[in-house]
């Protein structure tokens, strides 16, 4: 890490300013095409019932519901929480879900009609009774002049519409009866006779129904085929017309615009695949609406006439995307939810941090970043990489410059350019390259070129003069003709220069040099001065990138990254006595090792550290609000590279990390909005309470229990949201801020309370608190009448107790005798049970649970016993070792369950074959079986083995991986007359050798050991 840090910096020499009004942008860099927004992935560990997310739907108020193969779940602002649908069902698969708001959710379960959530409970519309159809494929809701219209498309050829609380069937052509209908799309009109309903079918293509007229088929020509239509969406154009988009299995996407169809496919470069599952639209009033396409191979996006596919570095690549839905975070930025076969993904379409390049991510990434305009106003981005040369993004594409372009090396450490001058490229080994058109040439320099040398920073002045900071060799100055070298070790020039700042003029420069070994050095009029803790407040060493900005009074202040002190500020208005600035206090950086920071016009900072980047926004109260960024938030890597920071004229910040480059795009937005805080769920004694009635809760008695759940719907970084709660009237102050968004209250004393919950998002913005009034009644026994009743009942109870006590004493002896007798009988019974259990445990320890034959332990014990007997009697002992041929292919083709069944069948054949002998068969291991044959010579044992081999062959158990097409076995037979100096393992080894020979000689055979 230190080698990377010491070796590279891009120089920043003056306060960074930008103004969109004063720059001719030309063709701007399109962040949507270059940047990859961050993606959050949710799986079973995040509360999903199953990884296969069949349907996902986000309501306008930010609530997200997901239907999976094993049930339904809702996102509570922190994780997914399962929601059980009522009633028995043969399937838990949720085929469709539509969230209209938090108290209005529709869901469909396979072969079980539809369900509606009203904020308190689910209502079931049973199939064939309250719902005309089965297996809803998709719900769709449309806003029309007549109000909201809700439709359901089913696999049973039914299109149903909810009217007056009842599902009514839409009349369809006869050919669509029992035809799968995957989607519907309504283009509403003031006159319902002019509205258009499109129907997407699986197999018969697209149908159009105008008003109450008969539906007619629409032909979509071209290849590949386009009649298995999966999804429909429409886009409202600025001229008031609607564009129809249709997705198809195998056919890609088709667009109907102004009466003409246009096809987009994988072959045309538009899509990640032609099998389209769903479409989604992010509308825009300026005509730049985005169309997202979910396919079997990932997602694609269409915007501004261009298609964008996700490359192999994106988490959604090659995932089957089944469902898409659009939501908006608390700041109004759109997000795309995608249901996949590997869980749910949330793509932050307008995320603050975007990865723009992963160049050299297998090394140390991007060391230098430079954003600029060419003479025609064209925006371009230069990246200096660790091993992949120089990268240029221009005109919508990347271009690489390496050795073939004249660069002397492939490791670029720094970049700089004087106005109107060529690009200077600082290299590893201490070389410098100068741009000439599309080529580069090496500039001769006086210092030695060696492995540990590097051009860590370059300060290109407006007059064309250049200062160069070296990693080992000191400082260089070039006036356009010759070099002046201030060699470290021979003067006062420091080593390991990290940045060069000029607080003077170009004619009379005052250079401030940060060094990783010698702290802060000033060079003025040929004189050197180093500032240490002995003569200043500046740390003595390990200073990183510095930038110069003026404070409110116009004083020059250096903002310097350090290794152990975070980001420090040094006032250099008195050049002889620089001092640390401590007010206003700065936020804590993501890591104490800060590589550097840059500031924009409004005073915001972008900071890079050894563990993450940060955006410090200057608020109206002149305090900074900090937002940290890591890989989970869109960074290509958590570790930045020193000096790789640059603002552009749009206020975007470009960052280099060891995993590539990123851009921060949210530096010029307004104040962050607080996220909405909702009461997500309330239960009293495990019964749901309608969420619309949660302003006050009246409990029936003091024993009641209240379960509360809240959701802060930030739409991003929910794990960093914090909550605190207080039961006012019982608790003196709020609790600590914590991630927990739930609270249970039980056994509250009688009285009136107010339950208050507060929440704040990842940047500390607090939301409007929620207060719920809770009343707990006094118990009946605290009234006067209740007290009288208690006294009377108590006196009566005391009298009854005394009489009961007398009777109980008389029966005590009798009861004790009875208990002794019962306990004695119980002990005897349990002793019998214990002996039976021990017998059973002994039996289980000797038998294989899969085949019910002897296990390996029992088999070897039997072999050693037979060996001892045979040695004592002078008899022969045989051992057969059997192995199932090509058994791995059985598991690979049929699965392990079938493989286990085959082993049981083979075990049964073995057991039947030796039933008339004194043999013992057992599972030796895996697909191997052993048979101990007492008092047997080699011929008798071979006959038994041959019998088993042929019986298994005759069983004709299917096996496609075998040459014969059936399961066969190979057997090895060995026999021995036990004698002194030998042991039972000898006959096992001999049988194993014979088995090996059987395998070599073609399998499905018996071989006898010659040993």
Buried (B, 14 or more C-beta within 10 A) or exposed (E): EEEBBBBBBBBBBBBBEBEEEEBEBEBEBBBBBBBBBBBBBBBEEBBBBBBBBBBBBBBEBBBBBBBBBBBBBBBBBBBBBEBEBEEEEEEBBBBBBBBBEBBBBBBBBBBBBBBBBEBBEBEBBEBEEBBBBBBBBBBBBBEBEEEEBBBBBBBBBBBBBBEEEEBEEBEBBEEBEEBBBBBBBBBBBEEEEEBBBBBBBBEBBBBBBBEEEEBEBBEBEEEBEBBBBBBBBBBBEEEEEEBBBBBBBBBBBBBBBEEEBEBBBBEEEBBBBBBBBBBBBBEBEEEEBBBBBBBBBBBBBBBEEEBBBBEEEBBBBBBBBBBBBBBBBBBEBBBBBBBBBBBBBBBBBBBBBBBBBBBBBEBBBBBBBBBBBEEEEBBBBBBBBBBBBBBBBBEEEBEBBBEEBBBBBBBBBBBBBBEEBBBBBBBBBBBBBBBEEEEBBBBEBEBEBEEEBBBBBBBBBEEBBBBBBBBBBBBBBBEEEEBEBBBBEEEBBBBBBBBBBBBEEEEEBBBBBBBBBBBBBBBBEEEBBBBEEEEBBBBBBBBBBBBBBEEEEEEBBBBBBBBEBBBBBBBBBEBEEBBEBEEEEBBEBBBBBBBBBBBBBEBBBBBBBBBBBBBBBBEEEEBBBBBBBBBBBBBBBBBBBBBBBBBBBBBBBBBBBBBBBBBBBBBBEEEBEBBBBBBBBBBBEEEBBEBEEBEEBEBEEBEBBBBBBBBBBBBBBBEBBBBBBBBBBBEEEBBEEEEEBBBEBEEBEEEEBBBBBBBBBBBBBBBEBBEBBBEBBEEEEEEEEEEEEEEEEEEEEEEEEEEEEEEEEEEEEEEEEEEEEEEEEEEEEEEEEEEEEEEEEEEEEBBBEEBEBBBBEBBBBBBBBBBEBBBEEEBBBBBBBBBBBBBEBBBEEBEEEBBEBBBEBBBBBBBEBBEEBEBBBBBBEEBBBBBBBBBBBBEBBBEBBBBBBEBBBEBEBEBEBBEEEBBBBBBBBBBBEBEEEEEBEBBBBBBBBBBBBBBEEEBBBBBBBEE
